[in-house]
Amino acid sequence: MGRRVRTSILLFIGALLAACTAKPAIVVEGDGSGTAKVRLEVKKLFADYFTADEGAKVFDTARIRTGMERRPGFVVRRIATPTPETLEMDLLFHDLRSLFSDEIPPNNDGIIRVTKKDGKTTIALHLDRDSAKQVGALFSAVSNPAFKEMSPRQQKTRTEKEYLEAIEFAVGKEGPPLMKSSCLELTVKVDGTLVSQTGGKVVGDTVVFNVPLLRMLMLEKPLDYSVMFTPTPKKAAKKPKS
């Protein structure tokens, strides 16, 4: 197995979580629509690895925009690379479930579920080894083709020890400690009154979820996170004067 194929599991999650400062912030409304701001900054250790091939880029903004806007109801309002190692995106989405679903309209059979009951909205995420293939499809759409091997679904037969050995083979001894200490920090702010949450912590009017990178990659146990809130009532549109 070639070096690039053997270690390409590193190249998107490893890049965008372990190798990056990555703190996506999402604002979500009661119908599952909302906005997101993403800023990713790759550390030099990984940036040098990604750009070793002639003409290679850390972030291909055209491919990322195209891949994201293939998701039903997703709009890239802004995408930029202030430096070659930094990516910034502002996104708008009509239904958060569409991030991992091609269904129109999306249903609750995927990784993200949106349910409404008794005036409350619950947004829940469930990720296990069976559903992880949906994550792989998204990564393939928005990243360099070399990244397609690295999604969680590829780790079914790879142990954590083997995974970390592959990381060390790719970037050196600094890689495994970086992976072990890395988390995805996701901030969710609801348009309404927060009722409850699972898997995170409440900070002011937001919920912060910290997901250990290796746990997300290996998926030895399912990941479950949710927020429940009472949406802010929408003002009725004014009727035109007769």
N, C-alpha and C positions, 0 to 999 in steps of 0.2 A: 504494500500500500504506500503510495507516494506521500511525501511530507505534507503537501498542501491538503490532500484529501484527509489524511490521518488527523490533522490538527484543525481542520476548518470548523469543527464544533466551537472553536474559540471565537470565531470571527464576528459574530453579531451579538449574542448575549454576552460573551466574554468581553467584547469591545464596548458595548453600550452600557454594561453594568459594572463589571470589575474594572475595566480599563478607563471608565469614564466617571465624571461627575454627572449623575443622571437623576433628576428630580422632577418627573412629570407632575403637572398640576392640572386637575380636571374640575370643572364646574358643571354640575349636572342638574337638569330640571326634572319635574315630576313625570314627564312623558318619556324620559330616557335620552332626550336631546341635550346638547350642551357644547362646551368649548374646552380646548386643552392647550396648554403651553408646554413645550418640551425644549429643554436645553441640554445638549450632550457635549462634553468636552473630553476628548481622548487623551489619555496619558501617553507620554513620549515612548515608553517601553512598547506599547501596542501600536502606536501610530507608525513607528519605524517598521514594524513587522508588516503592517497592512500595505505600506507603500514601497515594499522591497522590489516589486515588479515595475518595470518601466511603464510610466503613464498611469499607474494605479492611484486611486484617490481613497482617502479615508471615508468620505461621504460623497456619493453620487446623487446630487440633489434632483436631477431630472428623473432618475430611476425611482427615487423615494417618492417624489410627487406623483408620478404615474401610478406607482403601486398603491399608495394610500387612496388616491381618487378612484381606483377601481373598486374600492369598498363602497357599497351602496350608501348614499347619503353622506359620505365624507368629503369635505372640502378643505384643501390646503390654502389657508388665507395668506400665509407667508412662510417661506422657507429660505434660509440663508446660511452661509458659512462665513462668519466674520473672520475666521482664520481657517486654514486647512484642517485643523484638528477640532473645530467647533461646529456644531449643527444647532440651529434654532428653528423651531416650527411653531406656528399658530394654526390650530385645527378647529373646524366646526363640524359637528356631526348631528344628524337628525335622529339617530337611534344608536346608542352605544353598542348594542348587540351586534351591529353590522361589522364591527372591527374583526370579529372572528366568524362571520356568517355571510354566505352569498345569497341567502334567501331574501326575497322581496315580497312582502315585508319580512323582517327577521322574526324568528320565533324563539321560544324559550328552551329549545333543545340543545343550545350551544354552551360555550364556556360562560357567557354572561347572560343572566336572566333578569328581566324587569317585570315585577308583579305589582298589582294595585289592589288594595283591599281596605275597606273601612276608611277611605280617605287618606290612606298612607301608601307610599311607594317604597318598595324594597328593590335594591339593586344588588345582586349577588354574583360572585365569581366562584366557579368550581373548576379546578384544573387537576386532571389526573393523567395517567399514561395513555388512557384510551382517547381522551379529548385533546391531548397535546398535539395531535396531527394538525389541528386547526391553527395552532400557533405556528407550526412549521410552514403552512401554506402562506400565512401573512409574511413571515420572514423571507420566504423565497420571492414574494412579490415586491418587497421594498428594499432588498439588499442585493449586493453583488452575488452572481451565481455561485461563487465559491463558498458563500455563507450557508447554503441550503442544507449542509450536513449537520449543522450545529444545534438545531432546535431540540427541545426536550424529548421529542419522540425518538430521537436518535440514541438516547441513553439507556434504552431498555436492556441491553446486554452489556453495558459498560459499567463497571463499578466506580465508586468515587476515587479509589486509589488509581485505577487505570486512567480515569479522566484527568486527574491531577498530573499523572506522569506525561500525558499527552500535552498538557499545558506547559510543563517544564521543558519538554522536547522542543516546543515551538518558540518559547521566548526566554527560557532560562530559569534559574532557580528563584527569581523574584516573582514569577507567575503564580505558583500555587498558594503562597501566603496571601497574595492579593486577592485571589479567588475566594479563599476561606473567610476573609474579613469583609467581603463585599455584600451589600444588600441593595435591592431596588427600593427606593423610598418613593411612594406614591401618595400624593396629597389629593383628597377628594373634598370638595366644598359643595353642599347641596343648596338649591334654591328653595329654601323653606326652613322648617324647624327639625333639627336632628332628633330622632326618637331613640335609636339604638344602633349599635354596630358590633361586628364580630371580627376578631383577628387584628384589630388596629388599636389606636389610642386617640382620644379626643384632645385636640389642641385648639382652644378657642372655638371658632365656629367651623372647624374642619376636622376631618379624620385622616390620620397619617398611618399608612400601612408600610411596615418594613419587612420585606421578604428576603430571607437569606438566599444568596445567589445559588449556592450549591443545592439547597433544598429545591429550588425552582428547576434546576437543570436535571437532577437525578429523579425527582418525583417518587421517592420511595413511599411517601404518604401523600394523599391528595391535599391540595391547598384550597381552603375555603375562606372567603372574605365577603362581608356584606355591610350595607348601610340601609337603615330604614328612616324615612323622614316624612313629615307632613308638608306637601308642596305649598308654596305661596300661591294663594288664589289669583287667577288671572282676571284682569279687568275685562268685562264684556265690551265688545266693540260698540261704539256709539252709533245709533241708527241715524241715517241722514234725515235732515229736516224735510218734511213734505212741502 
